[in-house]
Amino acid sequence: MNYIYKKKEKKNGNCIISIRDKWENALIEFEQNNNQIEIVINYRNEKTTKFSLPIETFEKVYEDIKIGRRES
């Protein structure tokens, strides 16, 4: 497996899920901050992107992906 999945807790109690792609030297992190999910993407130590969205939207995306896989 070329991915490393880690779940860690920050000092403030927030949970961070990180997934590292070892081959591409890329990292994606998910953190719940109040009623938002923050997604941070690092690619080869060159580019960093941060995106925030409401938890409800994040859950809807996840559910739609699950439903779409079942319909395929």
Summary of the structure (lengths in Angstrom):
residues: 72
radius of gyration: 13.8
end to end distance: 25.0
largest distance: 41.9
contacts: 159
relative contact order: 0.14
helix: 24%
strand: 53%
